[in-house]
């Protein structure tokens, strides 16, 4: 590429007549003038920046934790060769800490009339939309003594989707669903209301399932088998208020709730049910309704990606009203919210009769595993106080859970790692019990 600054300076000095090197003011001025002239010529030979054409291509969406490649095509329409250093700027959360400099800076040589493609690899650390900032180009002359610099806007957006780490639990829950549907050799009686078939009675069967007419016709006891009802409606509600911003481990509670919602949506659509989504605090933040089974999960993921916790108190009255409008017929309403006593007792609890009269309500909450660790602390005064605080917190959550249960609400309280499978199990239990 171009010579370094020192090498170019020596080359320039080597071309100066020896007489000009006299240590007089005239000689010094002549040397400085020659250097300045050399720099000016080098700058004049640098390719202009304003005339460059930039275009983008590449990934537009990526799951959190996976890399995304965004391509920047630099076209040089001028008649001078471009020797440049380019910085492709993105928000800091587009890379792992400490990797931004190496990933966003490129060196490139583009002959006149040609183009080159540069690739910037992103590894986002947060959900949401990551938008490209300006592209800064520093164009050097042949000697590398001087450069022109300019910036251009080259818009591009990469949507970072939730990672859906609970996908690993889906095969085992689908196997249990097939048992409920009678598609495996395991003789499990679904307690739904859709008649499936007749089979011979075996000890332990519920006598209420005996079909006496069929028994009389074939001279042996026959029982009816049932399968869970299909085409039920499920409304998943994400609370995006201030309590969802609390961090449990390395992530906000909202992220764990999203992961659980995605597993439930994937399972329910495979079961033939219709699943909708509502994200709400003081007002609806996202809503997905009326999607086909194939489009439900992609729509959920896309709607969840830009959601962030709002540092406001959730308006329970508005939330309940929105749920009743979104689910006019009997449905399973899944509330992913906090079990903190104050928001439940002052906000949601007085309004629960309006929900439970029309819908089956399932409330799921993210528990902090550190609280359980606190309760076993011993040995010092500080540890004893910590154990007392952890025990009090657990007691308050159990009391709140018992209050919800007395109002007819099914409660799931689990840590981030177990919330998604526990919620899926609760759904399957309701399915098997004929509550859906």
N, C-alpha and C positions, 0 to 999 in steps of 0.2 A: 504494500500500500504506500502511503506517503512517508517521507523521511521524518525522523523525529525532529523536534525543535532544535536541539543542539547540533545534530548532524547537518541540518539545513543551514544553520547559522554559520558553521565552519565552511560549508560549501560556498556560501555567499561571500564570506571574508576571503576565501581563496581566490575569488574572481576579481578582487579589488587590487588595483595596481599598488606596488610596494610603496610608492611615493606618498600615497594617501595615509600610510600607517605612521607617519611622522607624529610624535606626541605633541602636536600643537593643536590649538583650537580648530584650525582649518582641517587638519587631518581627522580630528574627532568628529567634527560635523560631517565630513565626507563619509566616514564609516557609518555614522548613524543614518545618514541619508541613504546610503546604499542598502542598509538593513531595512529601513522603512520602505524603500522602493521594492525590495525583494518581497516583503510581507504584502505590500499592496498588489503586486503582480500575482502572488499566490492566492490572495483573497479574490482577485478578479477572475482567476481561472477556476475557482470553486463553483460547482453547479448551483444555480439558484434554488431556493427552497420553496418559494411561493408557487412555482409552476408545477411542482410534483403532484401526482394524482395518487390518492390513497383509496383503497377498497378493502372491505372486510368479508370474511366468510368463516365457516366453521360451526362449532357447537352453539346451540341456542339454549340448551337446558342440560343439567347434569344433577345427579344425586349428590347430596352432601357427603363429602369424604372421597369422591371420585374426581379425577382430573378432567379438565375441559380444554380443548385446543382451539384457539382462535387465530385465524390466519389474517395477516395484513399484507396486501399486495401493493408494492411501491412501483409506480410507473414513472420513468424519466422521459418526458417528451422533448426535452431540450437537446442542444448539440454538444453538451459537455458531460464528461463522465462524472457520475455522482459517487463520491467517497464519503460515507456518512456513518455517524453513530445515531441510533434511533432509540428513544425511550417511549415505550407503549404503556401509558399510565392507566392504572385501574385502582379501585378503592383498596385500602390496606387489607380488608378481610377477604380479598381474592386470592391470597397466598398464605402459606404457613409463615409464621414469624421468622424473619431473617432470610427468606428466600426471594424476596421481591426484586432485589437488585439484579441477581443473576437471571431471573425469569423475564424481566421486562426490558432489558437493554440488549440491543443487537448492533452488530457492525455489518455493513453491507456495501458492496460496490455494484453500481448499476450503470452499464454503458449507455450512451445516448440512444434514445429510441427503444430501449428495452425495459423489462420489468423483472422484479424479483419478489418472491413470497417469503415472508417471515412468519414464524409460528411462535405465539406466546401461549405457554401452558399455564392454566390457572388451576389452583387447588383451593377452592373456597373453604372457609372455616365457619361460615354462617349461612343460614337459609336466606332466601329472598332474591331480589333482582340485583345483579352486579352490572353496572353500566360503565362502559369504557370512557375514560377521560381523554384529554387531548394527547395527540402524538407529537412529540418534540423531536425535531430533526436538526442535527448539527452537521453541515456540509463542509468538508475540508478541501483545501487546494492540493495540488500535486506534491508540494513540499511539506504539508501538514503544519505550516507556521501560523496560518490564520484560518478562520472558519466563519461561515454564515450560519445563523440559527433562526429557526422559526417553528411555530406550532400550528397544527391544523386539527380541527374536530373531525373525528371519524367514528360516528356513533355505532354502538353495538351493545346488545344486552344479553346476558347469560342468566337464566333463571335457575337458581339453586333449589332443588326439590328436597323434601324430607327424605331421610335415608331409608325408612321402612325396614328397620333392623328386625322387627318382629315377624318378618316374612318366614323365618325359619320354623315358626310354630304352626304355620298354615297346614302342612301335610298331615300332621297328627290330628288336628281338629277336623280336617276334611274326612279323615278315616272314621272319626266318631260320628260325623254327620251321615256318612254312608251307612253306618250301623243303624242310625235312627230311621233312615229311609228304607232299610231292608235290602240294600244292594250287596250285602256281604252275607257270609254263611252264619254270622252270629245272630241268634234269635233274640233280638231286642224289640220289645213292644213299644212303639211310639204312641204317645198319649194324645196325638192330634185328633182332628175330627174327620179326616179324609180316610174313607175305607180303602184298604189296600187289597187284602186277599184273605182266604181261609186256610187254616192249617190244622193239623191234629193237636188235640189237647195234650199238654205235658204237665206233670206235677209242678205246682208253683204258679201256674197261670191264674190270672184274676178270673174268678167265676163269672163276673159281670160281662166278660168278653165272649162267653159261650153263645154261639149261634144255634138256638134250639131247632129251628126249622131245618138247617143243614144237617144237624145231628140226627134228626128223625129220618131224613132222606137216605143217609149213608150208613146208618146203624153204628156210628162211632162219634165220639164227642169232637166237635169242630169249634174252633175259636176264631174270632175275627182278629185280623192284624190291622194296625192303623199306621199311617205315616204322618209326619208333621205337615201342617198346612203350608202351602206355598203362596207366593204373591202377597205376603204380609208386608206392611209398611213399617220401616224403621227410620227414625229421625235422630241423628247424632248431633248433639249440641256441644260445642266447644266454648267454654267460658274463657274469654280473652281479657278479663279484668285484671286488677292489680295482683290478686292471689296467684294468677298463672305465671307471674314474673318471678316468683320465688325459685331459687336454684336448688335443685336436689342433685347432688353430685356435680357433674360438669355441665348440666343443661337445665334450662328453665322447665318448670312443671308443664308448660304448654307443649313442649316438644315430646315429652313422654305421653301426654294425652293424645297428641296427633298420631303417634306410633300405634297406640291402642285402637284409635278410631280406624286407622287403615286396615289393621288386621280384622277387625269386626266387619268392616265394609267388604273386604275380600271374601270372608267366610259367608256372610249373609247373601251376597250376590250369587255365590255358588249354590246356596240353599234355595234359590229361586225367589228371594225376597227383594223388595224395592227399598233402596237406601238413599236417604237425602242427608244433606249436611247443613248445619247452621253454626256460624261463629258469631258470638254476640258478647258485648259488654254493656255500654249504655245504648248502643244501637247495633244493628247487624253489620258485621265486618266482612262476611263472605257467606254465600248461600249457593248450594248446588241442589237442583230439584229436577225430577223427571228424566234422569239419564238412563240409558239402556244398561244392561248388565255389563256389556263389554266396555262401555265408556265411563262407568261409575268410578272406578279406581283412578284412572288418569285424570278425571275431572276433580276428584278429591285432592290428589297430590298437587295439581296446578293451583287450586284455590287456596290450599294451605301454605304454599311456598312463601308468599309475601306477608303472612300474618305475623304480627309481633304483639306481645302483651302490652296492653294499655294501662297506664298507671292511674286508673280511675276505678271507683267502686261499681261493680256490676249492678245494673238496674234490674232487679228480679221481676218487677211488675211488667216491664216492657218485654223481658225475655219470655215470660209465661204467655203474654199476649201474642208474641210472634210465633211461639210454638203452636198455640191453638189455631192460629191462622194457617200455619204451614201444614198442619196435620188435622184436617177437619174430621177424618174418620179415625176409628180406634187404631192406635199404633203403639209400637214400642218406642218410648222416648228415652234416649240414653244421654244423661247429663254428665259431662266430664268437667268436674269443678272441684272446689276445695271442700274439705270436711271441717274447716275452721268454724268454731262455734258461732262467732258473731255474725258472719255473712249468712249462715244457714238459719239461725234462730230469728234474726231480725229481718232478713230478706226473703228467703225461699220458703221457710216453714209455713208462714201464714197463707201462702198461695198454693200450697201443695194440693189441697182438696180440689181445686179447679182442674189440676192435671190428672190426679189419680182417679177421678170420677169418669174420665173419658179415655185415659190411656194407661198402659202399663209403664211404670217409670223405673228405670235402672240408673242409679247414681254411682259413678266410679271416680275415685280420688287417688292422687299420688301421695303415698306415704314416704316420709324421710327415713331411710334405714339407719341414719345416725342416731335417731331417737332411741331405737332399740339398743344400740350400743351404749348410749348414755345410761340406760337403766341398770346396766350391770357394772357400772363403775364403782369401785370401792378403794379404801386404803388411805385416802386423805380427806380433809374437810371439803376441798373443792370437788373431789370426786363424788362425795356423798350428796352435796348440793346439786351436782350435775345429774346424779341418779334420781333425785327427787323431782327435778324439773322434767326429766324424760318420762317418769312415771305419771306425773300430772298431765303432761301432753297426751299420752296414750289414753288416760282415763277420760279426758275431755273428748277425744275422737270417738271412743266407744260410746260415751253418753250421747253424742250427736248422732252417731249411727243408729243407736237404739231408738231415738226420737223419730228418725226417718223411717225406720222399720215399722213402728207403730202407726205411721201414716200410710202404710202400704207400699213403701219404696224398697226396692231391692238394692242393697249397698255392696259395692266392691271397694275395699280399701287395701291397696297393695303397693309395694315398692316399684320404682321405675322398671326394673328388670322383669318383674312378674305381673305388672298391671295388664299388659296386652293379652297374655294367655289366660289370666284370671277373668278378664272381661269376656273373652271368647267362650270360656267354660260357662259363665253365667248365662250367656245367650243360648248355648246348647241345652243347658238345664231348663230354661224357660220353654225352649222348643220341645223338649222331651215331655214336659209336664202339660203340654197343650195350652200354655199361656199365650201363645202367639197364633 
